[in-house]
Amino acid sequence: MDKQQVKTTSSMDDLERAGAVVRNIERVEADGELAIGALSERMMRASVQAITKVATAPWQVIEIDWTARVVCPEWKMVRGVGTGDAWLELTEIGAEDEEGFSWIGVAVGAAPTRFGLELAFRPGLQARAETVIHDDKVVAPLLKLGMVRDESATRLFFPVAVQAELLAQGFEQNDLDKALLPVGKATEKAIAAKSELDRLIGQVRNPATGK
């Protein structure tokens, strides 16, 4: 098939798809609203619960806008108020101009972005953090422990991959625990990696001493 044939076939598929969307627009809009709203909210609330079961004291879990930040006492700021110098946050990972349609789509890998438990920093440390995370030698131990860097090599996170069928079954059975086990597993990995996370955070906080 040459390029012109591929282009023509693609156009025909797009036209047929457009017709199908219009004929089912009421269902499409209703399903989209449900995915963005109630379903995503329920899944994220359950994800926060999964994190809370694992991140027990002295770790703290702070709920923010349907998601959660996992805070370690040693990572808090010496002065000032706020979440801390660094924390772990369940979030959407992707390019700056990319965004998933719904949290459901992000979680099951149907979006251009990824679901992950990210090591995040307060604004005043963000530029330094990006430099440190870009350093292969510094992040190598954490990559061995299951962390992943994004394509820009400036964000570091534990990936969370939720199986779509298990999540669907969870909604049908009114029990999302099994589907969201990957959220708890990512949290377990993060807690187990604390000493290496401490080391990297130290590099960001104080490049001279690493503390």
PEFEN-V613682 format. One record per residue. PHI is phi in degrees with one decimal (999 if undefined). PSI is psi as a letter, one per 20 degrees, with the letter a starting at -180 (NA if undefined). BURIAL is # if it has 16 or more other ideal C-beta (glycine too) atoms within 10 Angstrom, else .. Layout:
PHI/PSI/BURIAL + PHI/PSI/BURIAL
This chain:
999/p/. + -83.0/r/. + -60.2/h/. + -65.8/g/. + -64.8/g/. + -61.5/g/. + -63.2/g/. + -65.4/g/. + -61.9/g/. + -61.2/g/. + -63.6/g/. + -63.5/g/. + -62.8/g/. + -62.1/g/. + -65.6/g/. + -65.6/h/. + -65.3/g/. + -59.8/g/. + -63.4/g/. + -63.8/h/. + -63.3/g/. + -62.9/g/. + -64.6/h/. + -113.9/k/. + -60.0/h/. + -62.0/g/. + -69.8/g/. + -59.9/g/. + -67.7/h/. + -65.4/g/. + -66.5/h/. + -63.2/g/. + -62.8/h/. + -66.7/g/. + -64.8/g/# + -69.5/h/# + -92.6/e/. + -58.5/g/. + -67.1/g/# + -64.8/g/# + -62.2/g/. + -62.5/g/# + -62.7/g/# + -69.6/h/# + -62.1/g/. + -68.0/h/# + -65.3/g/# + -61.8/g/# + -63.0/h/# + -62.9/h/# + -67.1/g/# + -62.1/h/# + -65.4/h/. + -97.2/g/# + -85.1/m/# + -89.9/r/. + -51.9/p/. + -85.0/j/. + -67.2/q/# + -124.5/q/# + -114.1/p/# + -113.5/p/. + -82.9/p/. + -141.9/o/. + 48.9/l/. + 76.2/i/. + -117.7/a/# + -142.6/q/# + -113.5/p/# + -105.5/o/# + -113.5/p/# + -106.9/p/# + -53.7/h/. + -68.5/i/. + -94.6/i/# + -73.6/q/# + -69.1/q/. + -67.0/h/. + -129.2/q/. + 90.4/r/. + -120.3/r/. + 134.3/a/. + -63.9/h/# + 146.4/a/# + -72.2/h/# + -149.9/q/# + -163.7/r/# + -107.2/p/# + -134.5/p/# + -75.7/o/# + -153.6/a/# + -102.1/p/# + -110.7/p/# + -176.7/a/# + -64.5/q/. + -57.8/h/. + -97.7/j/. + -105.6/q/. + -154.1/p/. + -73.6/q/# + -68.8/h/. + -150.4/r/# + -61.7/h/# + -59.5/g/# + -62.1/g/# + -63.5/g/# + -64.1/h/# + -94.9/j/# + 80.6/k/. + -98.8/j/. + -115.4/r/# + -74.2/i/. + -111.6/r/# + -120.9/q/# + -94.5/p/# + -163.7/r/# + -99.3/o/# + -96.7/q/# + -80.9/o/# + -116.4/q/# + -131.5/q/# + -64.9/q/# + -51.8/h/. + -65.5/i/. + -108.7/i/# + -61.5/g/. + -63.3/g/. + -65.1/h/. + -61.4/g/# + -62.5/h/# + -65.4/g/. + -65.9/g/# + -64.7/h/# + -73.4/i/. + -80.0/o/. + -56.3/g/. + -65.3/h/. + -68.5/g/# + -88.8/i/# + -51.6/g/. + -61.5/h/. + -74.2/h/# + -64.3/h/. + -67.2/h/. + -89.3/j/. + 108.7/i/. + -77.1/r/# + -133.8/q/# + -97.8/q/# + -73.6/r/# + -62.9/h/. + -82.8/i/. + 60.2/k/. + -121.8/i/. + -126.7/p/# + -126.7/p/# + -155.2/q/# + -91.7/o/# + -67.7/q/# + -127.0/o/# + -115.4/o/. + -97.0/p/# + -78.5/p/# + -59.1/g/. + -65.8/g/. + -64.8/h/. + -67.4/g/# + -60.7/g/. + -63.5/h/. + -62.1/g/# + -66.9/g/. + -64.9/h/. + -96.2/j/. + 59.5/k/. + -153.4/o/. + -97.1/j/# + -56.6/g/. + -65.0/g/. + -64.2/h/# + -99.8/j/# + -55.9/h/. + -59.2/h/# + -67.1/g/# + -64.4/h/# + -63.8/g/# + -63.0/h/# + -66.0/g/# + -59.9/g/. + -62.8/g/# + -64.3/g/# + -65.6/h/# + -65.8/h/. + -93.6/j/# + -55.2/g/. + -61.4/h/. + -73.4/h/# + -65.4/g/# + -56.7/g/# + -62.7/g/. + -66.9/g/# + -62.4/h/# + -60.6/h/# + -61.3/h/# + -74.0/g/# + -64.7/g/# + -142.8/n/. + -56.1/h/. + -72.7/g/. + -109.5/i/. + 71.9/k/. + -124.8/NA/.
